[in-house]
Amino acid sequence: MKAHIMSAVMIASSFIFAFSAHAAPSISGVSGTVGNGLTITVSGTDFGDSGPNVILFDNFSRGTDGQTITLPAPVGNWSGVSGNAPIYEAEDGGNIAGRLVDGDVSRQLQINFDPVQEIFLSYRIRIPEGYHFPNTSQPGTFAPDSAWKMAWIMDGSSGYRGDDDICLPTWGNGTYFSLIGNDSGIKKDGVANPLQVGRPGTENHWFSFSDWNRFSVHMKAGNPDPILDKGLIFAQGLSEEFGQKTIIATDRTLFDGDDNVNDNAISQWTRLNFSGWHRSGGVNAVYDHMTRGLYDDIYLATGSNSQARIEIGDASVYSDSTKLTIITPDNWSGTSIMATVREGGFSEGEQGYLFVVDSNNNPSVGYPITFSSTSESDAATPVVP
């Protein structure tokens, strides 16, 4: 499956990441055991002097099926919940995910953070077999109207009312996924303009009903004036069924100042909700009990360099990968990165390719690795002779 990129001015089937003339990172070696939860060291050049400020990573691996999700995560902490308690759900094969969409019940996780104008977010999402997309009458179909805000960034606990809020993404009009919010901060030529990030039946469609999907987004406000100056948006949808689809926009602002009664003149993000919202009681309310959404591998980095990251894919060229897992850095310099392996959708014994992506979104050539059968729990257990 080919990767596709859609920018403000073009669609192409070959993908060039670089936004600058910086040299792409180059990997010379990987030491340590590439096992889930274990530490590895990546050596090379041009990684960038500083890495991302990762404030949250949760793969829900600490949970047991049916139990309430705890706020402490493998990296960072959730700040709170809304509605009914979010719960762990075990899948066939042993993976534990977070059930955050459940019939007509909200099971929302929330994280608060220091004010920023730049973030990188990545997460996996799926609808379990036999269950429905919100407000639909049968599995494998999309809703005819606004139905699901999969993640929702904003300023403050009530920012969803219209204070610098953007859904990441939303199924907002029954036609396509988009980045937009009640505040309409994403504007083109001064007019609210949702950024389309996946439309069924077109070449940028990525959402699969048959397996896990991954959605990633980097947003950086314009400088020096985030209200007048155009920012940068990088959005990526990914599934093994449809491949990797990437949208880049440099023609829009991300903030709009104090333009409604729920807004203020401060341009900033301070809160993220998972799931943002899903519709119940709509035209297909009789099927609400069949609505379900699982989330996994939620990763959030904020501030400068948030786009710098380490990933493992299933192809030696980043843009050819139809499966990617992001791993969490513990220490970062221009020539060496210590990181904790996160298996994501990969399995032990499976081959992959490790990438270092710098803060300008330039990826290295993939470095071949194989996932070990040794994991964090195995390494922590002493061997008794």
N, C-alpha and C positions, 0 to 999 in steps of 0.2 A: 504494500500500500504506500503510495507516494505521500510525502508531506506537502502541504499547501500553505502558502502565506498570503494573507490579505492585508494590504497596507492602505493608507489614506488615498493612494493613487493607482494601485495595481494589484493584480492577483498573479502569482507565479507558482510553478510547480517545483522549482529549485529554490532552496532557502538560504539566504545570507543573513546571518545574525548581526554582524558588526554594525554598530552605530558610530564608530570612530575608527581612527587609524591605528589604535593600539594593537600590539601583537597579541595573538590568541595565546592562551595558556598552553603549555606543553608538559606532558607527564613523562617522567623518566623511570618511575618505579612505584610500586605499592608494596609496603611491608606490613606484616601482621596477617591474622586470619580473617578472611572476609566472611564472617558469620554474624548472624543477627544479634545486635547488641554489643558486639565486640569492637575494639578500637583498632584502627589501621592508621598508617602514616603514608601520605601521598607526597612524593618528591617530584620536583620539576622546576619550571621557570615561568615567569610572567603571570603568577596567580593573582597579583595585586597585594599591596602591603597590608591591607586590612580586610577581614572577612565580614560577614553579615552579623547583625545583632539579632540572633534567633531568640525570640521571647517565648515561643511555644512550639512543642512538637508532641503530638499525642497519637499513638497507634493503638491505644486501648488494650495493649497487651497485658496489662496488669489485672484485667477484669475476669469475672466468671459470668457465664451466660445467665441473664435475668437479673443480675445485681445492679444496683445504682452506680453510675459512673462517678468516680471520685474526682475531686478538683485537682489534686496533684497529678502532673503528667510526667512522662520521662524527661522532658525539658520544660521547665516553667510550670505555671499553674493556671487553671481556669479561675475566673473571678467569681462566678456564680451561675445560677440556672434560672430559668423562667418556665412557668407552667408545671407540668408533671416532671418528675425526675427522669433525666435521660438514663438509658440502661444499656448494658453490654449485651451484644447478641453474638452467639457462636454460629459460624457457618460450617457447612460440611467441609472437612479437611482441616478443621481446627482453628482457622483464623477468627479472631475476636474483633468485632467492629462496634461502633456506637450507633444505636438506634435513636435517631434524633427527629425523625418524622414517623408518626405512628397513628394512623387513622385520623380521627378528629382531635387528637391530643398533641399539644406542643410539648416537646422535650428538649428545650433549647439550652445550649451551653454558651456562656458569655465570657469574654476576656476584655479587661480594661488595660490601657497602656498609656505611657507618656505621649504628649502631643507630637504628631509627625505629619509630614507632607509627602512621605514616600514609604511604600510597603511592598513586600513580596509575599504572596500567599499561594499555597499549594495544598490540595486535598484530593482524596479519592472518594467516589460516590457511586452508589448503585441502588437499583431497585431489585429486591430478591425475587427469585422465580415465583410466578403466580400472583405477585402483588402489583399494585397500580401506581402510575404517576398520579399525583394529586388531581382530583376532580375529573377522573376519567371512568368510563364504564367497563373497561376491559384492559388486561395487561398489554403492554407493548404499544400503547397509543399516547399521544400528547394531548393535553387539555385544550379546549377551544377558547380559553380566555386566560387571564392572569391567574397563575396557580402556584408558583413556587419561587421564592427568593432563597436560593441555596445557601448563600452566605451574605451578610449585610454589614458593611462598615459604615461608621457614623461618628459624630462628635457628641459624646455624652449618652447617658442611659435612655433618654427620650429622643435621641437624634434621628430615629427612624421617622419622626414626624416631618422632617425636612431640614435637618441641620447637618450639612455636608455628608449626606448619606448616599451610598452607591451600593447596589446589589451586585454580587460577584458570583455568578450572574443571576438574572431573573428570567423566568419564562413569563413574560409580562403582557403579551398581546395575543397569545394563541398561535403565534406564527414562528417565532425564533427566540433564542436566548440573547440577552443583551446586558450591557452595563449601563445602568441608569438608576436614579433614586427619586424619592419624593421632592428632593431639593433641586433636581435638574441641574446639578453642577457641571455635568459633562455637556459642554456647549460648543457648537461650531458656528463661527461668525456671529456669536452673541445669541444664538437660538438653541434651545434645548435639543440635543441630538443624540439619542441612544446609540451606543456602539454595538452593532450586531456582532455576536461572537459564536454563531452556530445556528444554521437554519436547516431543518430536515429537508431532504430531497435536493440539496445543493452540495457543491464540492467542499464547503467548509463545515459540513455536519460531522459531529464527533460523538454524540451521545448514543451509547449502546444500551439496549434493554437486556442483553444476554450476558453481560459481565460487568466488571468494574470499569469505571471511567475515571480520568483524572483531569482536574481543571486547575490551572495556574494563572496568576495574574501579577504583573508588576505595574504599579502606578506611581508616577513621580510628577509633582506639581510643577508648573512653569515658574521660572525664576527671572527677575527678582519679584515680580508681582504675580502671585498664583491666580488672581482673578482675571488679569488681562493677558498674561503670557501663556502660550500653549504649553501643555505638559506632554508627558510620554505615557502611553499605555501599551503594554505587551500582554496579550492574552493567549493561552494555549489550551486547547481541548484535545484529549487523547483517549483512544480506546483501541484494543487490538482489532476490533471489527472494522473500524473506519479509519484508523491511522491517526497521525498527528496533524492537527490543524492550528495554524498560528495567525493571529491578527495583530498588526502593529498600527497604532494611530499616533500621529504627531501633529494633528490639525485641530485639536480641541483643548479647551480649558477644563480643569478638574474642580475648580471652586468658583463660586459666584457671588460671594459677599453676603450681606444681610438683605435678602430679597423676599423673605416671607416672615410671618409672625413667629415661626418656630426656629428661625435662623438667627445668627449674629454675625458680626463683622470679622470674626476670627476664623481663619482658614486652617483647619486641622482635623485629623482623625484621632480618636481616643478609645474607640470601642469596636469590637467585632462580635457578631452573633452567628451561631450555627445551630440549627438552620435558622434563616432569617424569618421566614413565615411560609406557611402553605395553606391553600384554600380547603375549607371543609364547608358543608352546608350549601354547596353550589348546585348547579344543574344536575350533577351526578351524585348528590348527597347520599343516596341509598347505597352507594359503593364506598363510602368514606372508610368503612372498617377494613377495606382492602388496600388502603394507602400505606406505603411504608418506604422509608429511605434510610439507608445505612451510610455512614461516613467512616473514613479511616485515614491515617497518615496525614493529619492536619498539621501544617507547618506554617509558621508566621514569623517573618523577619521585618523589622521596622528601621527607618532612618537610612542614612547614607550606606551605600554598599549592600543594600538589602537584596539586590538582584544577584550578587555573587553567591555561588552555591556549588554543591557537589551532587552529582546524580549518577545512577547506574541505569543503562538502557540495554535494549536487546539487539542493537545494531552498532557497528563501529563508527558510523556517522550519526551525530546527535539527531539531526532532522529526519533520519530514516527510522528512528526508534518508534515502535508502536506500544512499548511498555517502558515506563521510567519510574524509578523510585528515588526520592531525595533522601540524602543522609545528612546527619547533623554534625557540623564542625565543632571541635572543642578548642582548637588553637590554629591560627592562620597567619602565615607570612608569605612573602613573595615566592618562596622556593619550597615551602613545606606546610602541609596541612595535616593535623591530627583530627580524626573524625570517627564518629560512632556509626557503624553499619546499621541500616534499616532495610530489612528484606523486602518490604512492600509486597508487590504481587509476584515476586520471584520465589523459587523453591530451592532447597538445598540440592547441590549438584548441578544446578543450572548455570550455564555460562552467560556472562554479561560483559558490558564495557563501561568502564568508569570515566566520567567526564568531570573536569573542572570548568566552571563557567565564571568568567570574571564579572565585575560590576558593570561593564558595558554590554553584557550579554553575549560575549564572544566565547564559544565553547572550544575546548581542546578536542583533538582527535581521541577517540575512545581507546582506553587502555584495557586489554582483556583481563578478566578476572573470572573465577568460578566460586559460587557460593558454597561455603563449607557446611558440613553437617553439624559442626560445633557451633553452639549459640551461647548467649550470655548465661543462661541457667546452667549449661554444661560446664562452662569455664569456672563458674562459682562453686561447683561441687568438687571437693577434693577426691582424688582417686585413692581408694583403699587397697593396698597390696594384698 
